[in-house]
Amino acid sequence: MIGQSSPVKVSIITLGCSKNLVDAECMSSILENEGYQLVPSMDQADVIVINTCGFIESAKREAIDTILEAADYKKPLGKASKIIVTGCLSQRYPNEILSDLPEVDAVLGTGHYQNIADVIKRLLSDSCNISLKYVSKPGGTEHLALGRNVSTFPYAWLKISEGCSNACAYCAIPIIRGPFQSRPMEDIVKEAIILSGQGYKEIILAGQDTTSYGKDLYKKLILPDLIREISKIDGIDSIRIMYAYIDGITDDLIYEMKNNSKVAHYLDIPVQHGDDGVLRRMGRKDRTAGISSVIDKLRNEMPDIILRSTVIVGFPGETDEEFHALSDMVRFWRFDRLGCFIFSSEEGTRAADMKDPVPESIALERFNQLMTIQKEISYLSNQKRLGSTFQVTIDSVSDDGIFYIGRSYGEAPEVDPVIHVLATSSPLIIGGKYNVSIVDCSAYDMTGVTVNEFTE
């Protein structure tokens, strides 16, 4: 290949969210198909690819630190000859990366993942002595190749859309990823069939706004139809929905979740705030009364449903009264899981130009107060599950080797607490499902023991 006696070794480092992970898995598949050898660590690689997140300030810092770390593995200090930066940070700041980080040899924006093999080939050619920039209008789903190298057994993320058109005042996603674009249903179903054939039984539907699926391509919301088609696939026994917006949680979707045995009674709903004035300034379409109505309907139809959400504190102009309103609504809504972010001013967004910034010390204090409230709510939620038995999927073994690490329908990977499982007799199989009785809990994790050694 390209004059090499042995395959060029490439290491892909992925930062950020699950959607970024899917992009990296697609690049991995493209490279393997072109004859490159994928290696797990930077010190083994001839070429290092860093797939970055650039959503908030902390993610940018992590990306830059990782690029600088990769530079230590570049010749003459290390083995690698080239460093490529892809993803969100490249889309936003390609020129700055190339000028301020001379160790970087190429940048690819979010519309150019599919060009990764061509870029490496160009960089390694004798005639290339310049840095390369593949950045253009964001968006597109061309890189979402079928048969990608999924790295998350026993579950697989399945991206059903790209971009976002909600235009929330604080969010840079439309700038980075472009407008909302649904993938054709037939492509998604084909990929789900491939994943099932590879042994993946749990499918997690992902996108910036999954509940808007179909509105652009089919002129109506058809997430329930998509779920129904995926559930027909032999081998898939669990479908989880992430990143749901309140206005897309229709009666049809609730009906499908309630009556389709393959759909987890779990929903991730990022509400972002609990005060209507702040929601209005954020550019959010939802209001607290509507959010409460949908939550009530979900719990009435599925009493066992587990709800997750995220909120932001310290949004410009957030008063003590507005924060107290958020605190009251968090107590009222009683989300089983809640993530909280401190507002990050993002260049190019409307919120970046808003007046009355909240001092960092006050925002941090509000963050701590809210997480204290949520800790008690999460603890009570976990306590309700004590003595109950759930089917738990085993993901791994704990570092001390004593417990298995697993999840029930109520825990999404990476973002939610885990269940520490003690096997009462025979060893458990990674990817297997077992009946587990919950015997102890904290605000964050649970502990259980296997019952009847059920597995599938």
N, C-alpha and C positions, 0 to 999 in steps of 0.2 A: 504494500500500500504506500502510495506517494513516495516511492523510493526507499522505504524502510524495510529492513530485513526482518523486523518483528513489529507487531502492532503498537501503535502509539497508545500510551496509557493516559487515561483521562480520569480525573477525580472531580465530581460535581458536589459542591457544598451548597446545601439549601437552607436559606434563612426565611423566617416569617411563617405564614399561615399554610393551611392544608392546600389551598388553591395554588400556592407557589410550589408546593411539593408535587402536585400533579404536573405542572409545567416542567419541573426537573425530571420527572419520570418519563415524560414524553421526549425530552432531549436525550435522555439516556438511551431510549429505544432507537432514536434516529442514529445516534453514534454507533451503537452496536451493529445496526444494519449496514453501516458504512465501513465496518471492519475495525473500529477502535475498540480498545480494551478498557472497560470500566474498572477502576480501583477505588477502594473505600477511603483512603487517606491521602492527604496532600504530599506526604513525604515519598509516596510511591509513584507520583504522577509525572508525566512529561508535560501535560497541560492541565492547569487548574481552572475550573469553571466555578464562579461564585454567583449563585442565583439569589439576588438580593431582595429584601423588602425595603420600602421607603415610605411606609404609611405614616409613621409618626417619628418624632425626633429620636427616641430611644432606638428605633429600628435602623435609622440612618447611622447612628453611632456604632451599632453592632456590625453593620455592613462594612463600614470603613475599618473597624478594628480587624475584621476577618480578612479584608484585602491586605492590610499591613502584615497580618500573620502569614498569609500566603506568600508574600514577598520574601519571607525568610527561607522559603523552600525553592526559591528561584535561583538559577545559576547566577553567579559562581558559588553561592553558599549551598545550594541544594541541587536537586535533580531536574526540576521543572524548567522548561524553556519559555513557556508562555502562560500569561494569566488573562482570562476573559471574564468580564463582569456582565451579567445578564439581569433581567428583571426590572423591578420597580425603580430602584435607584438609578439604573442606567437610563430608563425612560425619562426621568425627571432632570437628571444632571449629567448628561453624557460628556459635555465639553469640560465641565469642572472635574470629572473623574480623570479624563485623559490629561488635563493640564496639571492638576494638583497631585495626582498619583501616577507618576511616570512608570511605575512598575507594571501598570495595566497595559496590555497590548491590544485589546479590543473591547468594545461595549456593544451589547445587543439590547434593544428596547423590547417592550412587551409584545410588539407585533412581529418579532423576528426570531422567536425560538427555533422555528423550522430551518433557519439558516446556520445553525450551530456547526454542522459538519463542514459546510462550505467555508466558514470563517476559519476553522482550524486548518483546513487544507491550505488556504491562502497564507495564513500566518507561518506555516511550516515550509512553504515554498521558498526556494532560493531567491526569488525575485522580490519578495515582500520585505521591505525595510521601513514600513510606516505603521502607525497605529490605525486600526480599522474601526469604523463607526457605522453600525447598522441600526439607525433609529429613525423612525418616521411616525406617522399618525398611529396612535395606539388602537388596539382592538384586533378583532379577528380570532378565528378558532382553528386556523389551518394547522397549527402545531399539535392539536389534540388528537394525536395519532391513535389508531386502534392497536391493541396489543402492546401497550406501553409496559415498561418494566416496573411494576408495582412493588413498592418497598415496605408495605405496612401489613403483611400477613398477621392475623387472619381476616382483617377487614380491608376494604379498598374504597378510597374516595373516588367519586365519579362526578366530574365537573359537567354541569348541565347548561351552563351559560358563561358568558364572559362580560366584563364591564358592568356599569351601573348608570342609570339615568335618573336617580332620585335627587341628585344635586343637593345633598345636605350641606349646610353652610361650612361645616368644619372638615369635610371629607375631601381628600385629594384623589380618591379612587377613579372618578370619571376622567380626571386629568391623566392619570397613569394608565388606566385600563380601557378608556374609551366608553362609549355609550353601551347600554345593555344590549346583549345579543344572545338569543337562544340558539343552542345547537339543535339541528334537526332531530326529531324524535327517533327516526330510524337509526341514526348514527349512535345515539345514546344506548338504544336497545341492543344494537350490535356489539357495542363495547361491553355492556352488561353480560351478554352471552359469552363473550371471550373470557371475562373475569370469572364467571361461573365455571367455565371449562378449566380454568387454572386453579380452581379450588377455593375461590373466595365466596363465602356464604353470606357475608354481611356487606351491604353496599351503603355508603354514606353519600347522599346527594348534596352537592356543594355548588355555590355560586355566590356572587355578591348579594343577590336577592332571589333566592330560589322560588319563592311564591309568585314571582312575576313571570315564571317560565311560560313561554308561548305567546305573550302579549304582543311581541313584535313580529314573530314569524307566522303565527296562526291567528292573530288578532283577537285572542281570548286567552284567559288563564286556564292552562290545561295540565297543571302539575298532577291533579288526581288521575288524569288519563295516562300520563307517563308512569306514575307509580303502579297503576293497574297493569300496564304492559310489562314492566320489569318484574312484577310479582308472578307473572306467568312462567318465568324462566325456571326450569328445573335446576335445583342446586342452590338457589338463592333463598334463604329463609329469613332474612332480616333486612329491612330498608329503613334508614334513619334520615330525617330531614334536618338540615342545618340552615341557619341564616334566613329565617322566615320573617317577613314583614307583616304587621298586623292587617293591613288592607288587603293582603293576598290570602289570608286565612279564611277562606270562604266556607259556606255550609257544605259544599261538595267535597272540599278537602277534609273537613272534620269528619264527614260521613265515611270517606275512604279510609282515614286513619282508624276510625272506630271499628269498621267492619272488615277490613282487610287484615287477616291474621299475621301477615308478613311485615306490617308496618309497625315500627316501635312507637309505643305511646310516650313519645318524647318530642319536645319541640324547643328549638333555640330561637328566641324572639328578642332581638336587640331593640329595646324600647328607648334607650338613651337618656330619658329624663322623666320626672314625675310632676313637672309644673308646666301648665299650658303656655305660659308666657315664654319660658325657655324653649319649649318645643317649637313654638312659632319662630323664634329667632334662629333656631337651628335649621329651619327650613323643613322640619319634619311634617308629614301630612297627618300624623296621628295626634289625638288628644287623649287625655287621661280617661275620660268617660268611655271612649271607644275601645281603648286598651282594656279597661276593666270589663267591658261587655264581652270581648272576645275571650279573655281569660276565664270568665265565669262559664261561658259556653263550652270551652274546652274541658273544664273540670266537671261540668255537669254531664257531658257526654262520655268522658273517659276519666272516672274518678281516680284511676291509678296513674294518670299522666304525670310525667316529670317535666317541669318547665325551667329553662335556663334563659338568662337575659344578660345584657350589659348596659351600663349607664356611664355617663360622663359627669364629673364634677369640675367646677372651676371654669365653666363656659363664660365668655365675656359678659359682664353685667349681672352674673348670677348673685342675687342678694341673699342675705341670711334667710329671709322669708321663703324665697324660691328653693333654697337648699332644704329647709325644713319641710317644704311641700314634697320634695323628692324623698326625704327620709320617711315621711308619713305614708307615701304611696308604696315604698319598698316594704314597709310593714304590712300594708293592706294587701298588696299583690302576693306576697309570700313566695317569691320564686325559690324553687328548691336549690338552684345554683345561680350565683350572680357574680359577674366580673365587673370591676369598676376601673375606669381610666381617668386620669387627670388630664384635662384639656391640653392639647398640644397645638400650638399655632402653626398651621401648615401654609407655606408659600403658595399663592395662587388661589386660595380659597377665600370665600366672602368673610369668614370668621376672622381671618388674619388681619383684616382692616377694621374690625369692630372696636369700638371704644370701651372704656371701663374694664380693663383686664383685671382678673382676680389675682391678688398677690399669691405667689407660689406657696408661702407658708400657710395661708388660709385654705388654699385648694388641698394641700396635703392634710391639714387638720380635718377637712370635710371628708376626704378619702378615708381616713382612719375611723372617723365616726360612723360612716356608712358601712364599712366592712365589719365593724363591731356589731352593728345591728344585724347584718346579714349572717354573721357567724352564729348567732343564736337561732335565726330562722333555719339555717342549714342543719344545725344540730337537731332541732325539733323534727325536721323533715326526715333525717336519717333515723332518729329514734322510732318513728312510726313504722319503720321497716324491721325493727328488732323482732325476732321470732318468726318472721316470714321466710318462705323459701322461694328463691328465684333461679331461673336458668342463667348461669354465668358463663361467659366465654373467657377462656384462659388465654391471656396475651403473652405472658412471660413468667419468669421466676424472680423473686426478690433477690436483692444483692446478697443477703445473708443466707440464701438457700433454704430458708425455713418455710416461707409462704410462696404460693403462686399469686400472680397479679391478674385480676380479672375484672370484667365489667358485666353488668346486667343491662337490660333495655334502658335503664335510667342513667347510664354513664356513657357519655361520648368520649372517644379516645382523645388524649392530649389535653383537653380543657377541663374535664370533670374529675372528681375524686375517683379512687379505685376501690376495689374490694380485695382485701387480703384473704386468700383462701387457704385453709389447712385441709389437706387430703387425709381422710380418715383411714384409708387403706392403700389401694394401688396408686402408683404415680399417675399424674394427670397428663393429658396430651395438649401441647400448645395448639390452639385453634379449636379444641374440643369444647362442647357445652356440657355443663354439669349442674345438677340441682344443688344449690348451696343455701344453707340456713344461716341467716344473719344473727350473730351472737353478741356483737359489740360494735360500737361506733364512736366517732368523734364528730366534730363539726365538718370534717373534710373527708375522712376515709371510713370504711366499714370493714369488719372482720367476719368471716363466715367459715363454716365447715361443710364438707360435702355430705350429701344425703343420698343413700341408695346407689352411689357411684354411677348415676345416669350420665351417659355421654352420647354424642352424635358427631 
